């Protein structure tokens, strides 16, 4: 396959530079980050010592949806993700817009989670003892810095992603090694990993499900890799094994990290505060410089925040350019050549979330809620698009897999999981804002005679 191809308009396509190893590092680096660093303790509050089980269940649910993404990305190897699949499957502008806007909102809630985690680790690792107000102010300052970098212009660099991935992974491997050392030395209590905290109804099942609604936040990110399809060499061939390998690696790391954490710190202590893995380092390696691990954690969550805010602002920009959001959001700065209005809009939403929501579980849980809803649609889209054959060969998942993916993702969206009602309120407010903006834009389009492109048009790019 040639490195460069011509698009339908005679313009060069993206350069295909990513082979299997670089794609694997991108996937692993995109999944690793805020979730495991910030939410391990909160998951333990739900399930007790068996904190590894919700991460394992989240891995299974993510893997089911990953199979659906694999069929779609190898069938339609273009950089548009869930929005493109919704376009092709349902051919309804409003549905497509809601999917794209939900993905955008998940980026903002994810970045806000990372901001809060950054601030908490900044306070604890440096021994500053900042209160809730101080942590919020640091989080706001951090988000302002992310916006400034975003405005200045940050191009994607595969080499930089390799470095970031190594740093993020090193912190988690350190936790695993500390846990193994402590268990081998007899100072870790491995038996805690088999202890369950009963749910509100007295059953372990619902406690695990409640924990999974949070743990799933740690598994998201794999879906972003489909946006690299146009920059991957022979995507129809290498994507399946690479994506599944990346998911398996991160799933294994998460399970081992959670077992190490609970072996060193009791679940009730692990669930206090917002820096669970710092407590693990303190308990298992008291001589290890806490500031060093705090730096690794801050670096990991900072990378997550920047990636998500870049994605969110570009999605807003893209939707504005496609005339489904106000045109002002598509303005580009004359000097920096960045979508400065979209950056300001997404940053303002992040500021509001950090200030008025603040807590990591609420923000991380909302991210998982939004993406689980999107994943349900993607799994259904796979089945609908079986009626749309393509000329090239592609991965085909067994029919039962997208069915199970839709059912499990949809199940984890429901209120019966024990999900905090605040997450539904946050998600509803964000999506409601999008609906209002969409309605205003459609009214303006009708008044001015602007037509929105056919969702199935080959040149339609919602991102």
C-alpha positions as CSV (number, residue, x, y, z in Angstrom):
1,X,0.0,0.0,0.0
2,X,1.4,3.4,-0.9
3,X,2.4,5.8,1.8
4,X,0.4,8.5,0.1
5,X,-2.8,8.4,-1.7
6,X,-5.0,10.9,-3.4
7,X,-8.4,11.8,-1.9
8,X,-11.5,12.4,-3.9
9,X,-10.7,16.1,-4.1
10,X,-7.1,15.5,-5.4
11,X,-5.6,16.3,-2.1
12,X,-2.9,14.1,-0.5
13,X,-4.0,11.8,2.3
14,X,-2.3,11.5,5.6
15,X,1.2,9.9,5.6
16,X,1.1,6.3,6.6
17,X,4.0,6.1,9.1
18,X,2.7,3.9,11.9
19,X,3.7,0.2,11.8
20,X,2.6,-2.4,14.4
21,X,5.0,-1.4,17.2
22,X,4.4,2.3,17.0
23,X,0.6,1.7,16.9
24,X,0.9,-0.6,19.9
25,X,2.7,2.0,21.9
26,X,0.1,4.6,20.9
27,X,-2.7,2.4,22.1
28,X,-1.0,1.4,25.4
29,X,-0.1,5.1,26.0
30,X,-3.6,6.3,25.3
31,X,-5.2,3.8,27.7
32,X,-2.7,4.2,30.5
33,X,-3.1,7.3,32.6
34,X,-5.5,9.0,35.0
35,X,-7.9,6.1,35.7
36,X,-5.6,3.7,37.4
37,X,-3.5,6.4,39.1
38,X,-6.5,8.2,40.6
39,X,-9.4,5.8,41.0
40,X,-8.0,2.6,42.4
41,X,-8.9,3.7,46.0
42,X,-12.4,4.7,45.0
43,X,-13.0,1.3,43.4
44,X,-11.8,-0.3,46.6
45,X,-14.5,1.6,48.5
46,X,-17.1,-0.2,46.5
47,X,-15.7,-3.7,46.4
48,X,-13.2,-4.0,49.2
49,X,-10.0,-6.0,48.8
50,X,-11.0,-7.6,45.5
51,X,-10.3,-4.3,43.8
52,X,-8.8,-6.2,40.8
53,X,-12.1,-7.7,39.8
54,X,-13.9,-4.6,38.6
55,X,-10.8,-3.8,36.5
56,X,-11.0,-7.3,35.0
57,X,-14.7,-6.9,34.3
58,X,-14.1,-3.5,32.7
59,X,-11.4,-5.2,30.5
60,X,-13.9,-7.8,29.3
61,X,-16.5,-5.2,28.5
62,X,-13.9,-3.0,26.7
63,X,-12.6,-6.0,24.8
64,X,-16.1,-6.9,23.5
65,X,-16.5,-3.3,22.1
66,X,-12.9,-3.4,20.8
67,X,-13.9,-6.3,18.5
68,X,-16.7,-4.1,17.1
69,X,-14.3,-1.2,16.5
70,X,-12.0,-3.6,14.8
71,X,-14.6,-4.6,12.2
72,X,-15.5,-1.0,11.6
73,X,-12.0,0.5,11.4
74,X,-10.8,-2.2,9.0
75,X,-14.0,-1.8,7.0
76,X,-13.8,2.0,6.9
77,X,-10.2,2.9,7.6
78,X,-10.7,6.6,8.0
79,X,-10.0,9.0,10.9
80,X,-13.4,9.7,12.2
81,X,-14.3,7.0,14.7
82,X,-17.7,6.6,16.2
83,X,-19.2,9.6,14.4
84,X,-18.4,8.1,11.0
85,X,-19.9,4.7,12.0
86,X,-23.1,6.4,13.2
87,X,-23.3,8.4,9.9
88,X,-23.1,5.2,7.9
89,X,-25.3,3.1,10.0
90,X,-28.2,5.5,10.8
91,X,-28.0,8.4,8.3
92,X,-29.5,10.8,10.8
93,X,-27.7,14.1,11.4
94,X,-29.0,14.6,14.9
95,X,-27.9,11.1,16.0
96,X,-24.5,11.6,14.5
97,X,-24.1,15.0,16.2
98,X,-25.1,13.6,19.6
99,X,-22.5,10.8,19.2
100,X,-19.8,13.3,18.3
101,X,-20.7,15.7,21.0
102,X,-20.8,12.9,23.6
103,X,-17.3,11.9,22.6
104,X,-16.2,15.6,22.9
105,X,-17.8,15.9,26.3
106,X,-16.1,12.7,27.5
107,X,-12.8,14.3,26.6
108,X,-13.5,17.4,28.7
109,X,-14.7,15.3,31.7
110,X,-11.6,13.1,31.4
111,X,-9.3,16.1,31.2
112,X,-11.1,17.6,34.2
113,X,-10.5,14.3,36.1
114,X,-6.9,14.5,35.2
115,X,-6.7,18.1,36.4
116,X,-8.1,17.2,39.8
117,X,-5.7,14.2,40.1
118,X,-2.8,16.4,39.1
119,X,-3.6,18.9,41.8
120,X,-4.1,16.3,44.5
121,X,-0.8,14.6,43.7
122,X,0.9,18.0,43.5
123,X,-0.3,18.7,47.0
124,X,0.4,15.4,48.6
125,X,3.7,14.4,47.0
126,X,5.2,17.8,47.9
127,X,3.7,17.8,51.4
128,X,1.9,21.1,50.8
129,X,-1.3,19.9,52.5
130,X,-3.6,22.1,50.3
131,X,-7.2,22.0,51.3
132,X,-10.1,21.5,48.9
133,X,-10.0,25.1,47.7
134,X,-6.3,25.0,47.2
135,X,-6.6,21.8,45.1
136,X,-9.3,23.4,43.0
137,X,-7.2,26.4,42.3
138,X,-4.2,24.3,41.3
139,X,-6.5,22.3,39.1
140,X,-7.8,25.4,37.4
141,X,-4.2,26.7,37.0
142,X,-3.2,23.4,35.4
143,X,-6.1,23.5,33.0
144,X,-5.2,27.1,32.0
145,X,-1.7,25.8,31.3
146,X,-3.1,23.0,29.1
147,X,-5.2,25.6,27.2
148,X,-2.2,27.8,26.7
149,X,-0.2,24.8,25.2
150,X,-3.3,23.8,23.1
151,X,-3.5,27.4,21.8
152,X,0.2,27.6,21.0
153,X,-0.2,24.5,18.8
154,X,0.8,20.9,19.7
155,X,1.3,18.6,16.8
156,X,1.0,14.8,17.3
157,X,4.4,13.2,17.5
158,X,4.7,9.4,17.6
159,X,8.2,9.7,19.1
160,X,6.9,11.9,21.9
161,X,4.1,9.4,22.5
162,X,6.8,6.7,23.0
163,X,8.5,8.7,25.7
164,X,5.2,9.5,27.4
165,X,4.1,5.9,27.4
166,X,7.4,4.7,28.9
167,X,7.1,7.3,31.7
168,X,3.4,6.4,32.4
169,X,4.2,2.6,32.3
170,X,7.3,3.0,34.6
171,X,5.1,4.3,37.4
172,X,2.8,1.3,37.2
173,X,5.6,-1.2,36.9
174,X,7.1,0.4,40.0
175,X,3.9,-0.3,41.9
176,X,3.9,-3.9,40.7
177,X,7.6,-4.4,41.7
178,X,7.0,-2.8,45.1
179,X,4.0,-5.1,45.7
180,X,5.9,-8.3,44.6
181,X,8.8,-7.4,46.8
182,X,6.5,-6.8,49.8
183,X,4.6,-10.0,49.2
184,X,7.8,-12.0,48.9
185,X,9.2,-10.4,52.0
186,X,6.1,-11.3,53.9
187,X,5.1,-7.6,54.6
188,X,2.2,-7.6,52.1
189,X,-1.1,-9.2,52.9
190,X,-2.2,-11.0,49.6
191,X,-5.3,-12.5,51.3
192,X,-7.0,-9.1,51.2
193,X,-7.3,-9.5,47.4
194,X,-10.0,-12.2,48.0
195,X,-12.1,-10.2,50.4
196,X,-15.3,-8.6,49.2
197,X,-17.2,-5.7,50.6
198,X,-20.9,-6.4,50.2
199,X,-23.1,-3.9,48.3
200,X,-26.0,-2.0,49.7
201,X,-28.2,-5.0,49.1
202,X,-25.7,-7.3,50.9
203,X,-24.5,-8.9,47.7
204,X,-20.9,-8.9,46.2
205,X,-22.3,-8.9,42.6
206,X,-23.7,-5.4,42.8
207,X,-20.6,-4.2,44.7
208,X,-18.4,-5.4,41.8
209,X,-20.8,-3.7,39.2
210,X,-20.6,-0.4,41.1
211,X,-16.8,-0.7,41.1
212,X,-16.8,-1.5,37.4
213,X,-18.6,1.7,36.5
214,X,-15.6,3.6,37.9
215,X,-12.9,1.1,36.8
216,X,-14.1,1.3,33.2
217,X,-12.7,4.9,33.1
218,X,-9.2,3.3,33.2
219,X,-9.9,1.2,30.1
220,X,-11.1,4.0,27.8
221,X,-8.7,5.3,25.2
222,X,-8.5,2.3,22.9
223,X,-11.3,3.8,20.8
224,X,-9.1,6.8,20.0
225,X,-6.7,4.6,18.0
226,X,-9.2,4.3,15.2
227,X,-8.5,7.9,14.4
228,X,-4.9,6.8,13.4
229,X,-6.3,4.5,10.7
230,X,-5.3,6.8,7.9
231,X,-1.7,7.0,9.3
232,X,-1.3,3.3,9.8
233,X,0.4,1.0,7.3
234,X,-2.0,-1.7,6.1
235,X,-4.6,-1.0,8.9
236,X,-7.0,-3.8,7.8
237,X,-4.2,-6.3,8.5
238,X,-2.4,-5.1,11.6
239,X,-5.1,-3.3,13.6
240,X,-6.8,-6.5,15.0
241,X,-3.8,-8.1,16.6
242,X,-2.3,-4.8,17.7
243,X,-5.4,-3.4,19.4
244,X,-6.2,-6.6,21.2
245,X,-2.5,-6.9,22.3
246,X,-2.6,-3.4,23.6
247,X,-5.8,-4.0,25.6
248,X,-4.4,-7.2,27.0
249,X,-1.2,-5.6,28.2
250,X,-3.0,-2.7,29.9
251,X,-5.6,-5.0,31.4
252,X,-2.9,-7.2,32.9
253,X,-1.0,-4.2,34.2
254,X,-4.1,-2.9,35.9
255,X,-5.0,-6.2,37.6
256,X,-1.4,-6.5,38.9
257,X,-1.3,-2.9,40.1
258,X,-4.6,-3.3,41.9
259,X,-3.4,-6.5,43.6
260,X,-0.2,-4.9,44.6
261,X,-2.0,-1.9,46.0
262,X,-4.4,-3.9,48.1
263,X,-1.7,-6.2,49.4
264,X,0.1,-3.2,50.9
265,X,-2.8,-0.8,51.9
266,X,-6.1,-1.9,53.4
267,X,-9.1,-0.9,51.2
268,X,-10.5,1.6,53.7
269,X,-7.2,3.5,53.8
270,X,-6.7,3.1,50.0
271,X,-10.1,4.8,49.4
272,X,-9.2,7.9,51.4
273,X,-8.2,10.9,49.5
274,X,-7.3,11.2,45.8
275,X,-3.7,9.8,45.7
276,X,-4.1,6.0,46.3
277,X,-0.8,4.9,44.6
278,X,1.2,7.4,46.6
279,X,0.0,5.5,49.7
280,X,1.2,2.3,48.2
281,X,4.7,3.7,47.6
282,X,4.8,5.0,51.2
283,X,3.7,1.6,52.6
284,X,5.9,-0.6,50.4
285,X,9.0,1.5,49.8
286,X,9.1,4.2,52.5
287,X,12.7,5.1,51.5
288,X,11.7,5.8,47.9
289,X,11.5,9.5,47.1
290,X,7.8,10.3,47.2
291,X,8.3,13.3,45.0
292,X,9.7,11.2,42.2
293,X,6.6,9.0,42.0
294,X,4.4,12.1,42.4
295,X,6.2,13.6,39.4
296,X,5.5,10.4,37.4
297,X,1.9,10.5,38.3
298,X,1.5,14.2,37.5
299,X,3.3,13.6,34.1
300,X,0.9,10.7,33.3
301,X,-2.3,12.6,34.1
302,X,-1.0,15.8,32.4
303,X,-0.5,13.8,29.2
304,X,-4.0,12.5,29.5
305,X,-5.4,16.0,30.0
306,X,-3.6,17.5,27.0
307,X,-4.6,14.7,24.6
308,X,-8.2,14.9,25.7
309,X,-8.4,18.7,25.4
310,X,-6.8,18.6,22.0
311,X,-9.3,16.1,20.9
312,X,-12.3,18.0,22.4
313,X,-11.3,21.4,20.9
314,X,-10.7,19.8,17.4
315,X,-14.1,18.0,17.5
316,X,-15.8,21.3,18.4
317,X,-13.9,23.0,15.5
318,X,-14.8,20.2,13.1
319,X,-18.5,20.2,14.0
320,X,-18.6,24.0,13.5
321,X,-17.0,23.6,10.1
322,X,-19.6,21.1,9.2
323,X,-22.3,23.6,10.2
324,X,-23.8,21.6,13.1
325,X,-22.4,24.0,15.7
326,X,-22.2,27.9,15.6
327,X,-19.7,29.1,13.1
328,X,-17.9,31.2,15.6
329,X,-16.5,28.0,17.2
330,X,-14.7,27.2,14.0
331,X,-12.5,30.4,14.0
332,X,-8.8,29.8,13.6
333,X,-6.2,32.2,15.1
334,X,-4.4,34.0,12.3
335,X,-0.9,33.6,13.8
336,X,-1.0,30.4,15.8
337,X,-3.3,28.6,13.3
338,X,-5.2,26.9,16.1
339,X,-9.0,26.9,16.8
340,X,-8.8,29.4,19.6
341,X,-12.6,29.9,20.1
342,X,-13.1,26.1,20.4
343,X,-10.2,25.9,22.8
344,X,-11.7,28.7,24.9
345,X,-15.1,27.0,24.8
346,X,-13.9,23.6,25.9
347,X,-11.6,25.2,28.6
348,X,-14.5,27.1,30.0
349,X,-16.5,23.9,30.3
350,X,-13.6,22.3,32.1
351,X,-13.3,25.2,34.5
352,X,-16.9,24.8,35.4
353,X,-16.6,21.1,36.0
354,X,-13.4,21.5,38.1
355,X,-15.0,24.3,40.2
356,X,-18.6,23.0,40.7
357,X,-18.0,19.2,40.5
358,X,-14.4,18.7,41.4
359,X,-14.5,15.2,42.8
360,X,-12.5,12.6,40.8
361,X,-15.1,9.8,41.0
362,X,-17.9,12.0,39.7
363,X,-15.8,13.3,36.7
364,X,-14.3,9.9,35.9
365,X,-17.6,8.2,36.3
366,X,-19.3,10.7,33.9
367,X,-16.5,10.0,31.3
368,X,-17.2,6.3,31.5
369,X,-21.0,6.9,31.4
370,X,-20.7,9.0,28.2
371,X,-18.4,6.5,26.4
372,X,-20.4,3.4,27.5
373,X,-23.4,5.0,25.8
374,X,-21.3,5.7,22.7
375,X,-20.0,2.1,22.8
376,X,-23.6,0.8,22.8
377,X,-24.3,2.6,19.6
378,X,-21.1,1.4,18.0
379,X,-21.9,-2.2,18.8
380,X,-25.4,-1.8,17.2
381,X,-23.8,0.0,14.2
382,X,-21.7,-3.1,13.5
383,X,-24.8,-5.2,13.0
384,X,-26.6,-2.5,10.9
385,X,-23.6,-2.1,8.6
386,X,-23.4,-5.8,7.8
387,X,-25.8,-4.7,5.0
388,X,-23.1,-2.4,3.6
389,X,-20.5,-4.6,2.0
390,X,-17.1,-3.2,0.9
391,X,-14.7,-4.4,-1.8
392,X,-11.7,-5.0,0.3
393,X,-11.2,-7.7,2.9
394,X,-11.6,-6.7,6.5
395,X,-11.9,-8.1,10.0
396,X,-15.3,-9.6,10.9
397,X,-16.2,-10.2,14.5
398,X,-18.6,-13.1,15.4
399,X,-22.1,-11.7,15.5
400,X,-22.6,-12.7,19.2
401,X,-19.7,-10.3,20.2
402,X,-21.4,-6.9,19.2
403,X,-24.6,-8.2,20.7
404,X,-22.8,-8.9,24.0
405,X,-21.0,-5.6,23.7
406,X,-24.2,-3.6,23.3
407,X,-25.9,-5.4,26.2
408,X,-22.9,-5.1,28.6
409,X,-22.2,-1.5,27.7
410,X,-25.9,-0.6,27.9
411,X,-26.2,-2.4,31.2
412,X,-23.4,-0.4,32.8
413,X,-25.1,2.8,31.8
414,X,-28.2,2.1,33.9
415,X,-29.0,3.4,37.4
416,X,-29.3,-0.1,38.7
417,X,-25.4,-0.3,38.7
418,X,-25.2,2.0,41.8
419,X,-23.8,4.8,39.7
420,X,-23.8,8.2,41.5
421,X,-26.9,10.1,40.2
422,X,-24.7,13.2,39.9
423,X,-23.0,11.6,36.9
424,X,-26.3,11.5,35.0
425,X,-26.9,15.2,35.9
426,X,-23.5,16.2,34.6
427,X,-23.9,14.2,31.4
428,X,-27.4,15.5,30.8
429,X,-26.3,19.1,31.3
430,X,-23.4,18.7,28.9
431,X,-25.5,16.9,26.2
432,X,-28.3,19.4,26.8
433,X,-25.9,22.3,26.0
434,X,-25.0,20.6,22.8
435,X,-28.6,20.1,21.8
436,X,-29.3,23.8,22.4
437,X,-26.3,24.8,20.3
438,X,-27.3,22.4,17.6
439,X,-30.9,23.8,17.5
440,X,-29.6,27.4,17.3
441,X,-27.3,26.4,14.5
442,X,-29.9,24.6,12.5
443,X,-32.2,27.6,12.8
444,X,-29.5,29.9,11.6
445,X,-28.7,27.5,8.7
446,X,-32.3,27.5,7.6
447,X,-32.5,31.3,7.8
448,X,-29.3,31.7,5.8
449,X,-29.8,28.8,3.3
450,X,-26.8,26.8,4.5
451,X,-27.1,23.1,3.9
452,X,-25.4,20.4,6.0
453,X,-23.7,17.7,4.0
454,X,-25.2,14.3,3.5
455,X,-24.0,12.1,6.4
456,X,-23.0,9.3,4.0
457,X,-20.9,11.6,1.8
458,X,-17.4,10.4,1.4
459,X,-15.9,13.8,2.2
460,X,-17.9,14.3,5.4
461,X,-15.4,14.5,8.3
462,X,-17.1,15.3,11.7
463,X,-13.8,15.6,13.4
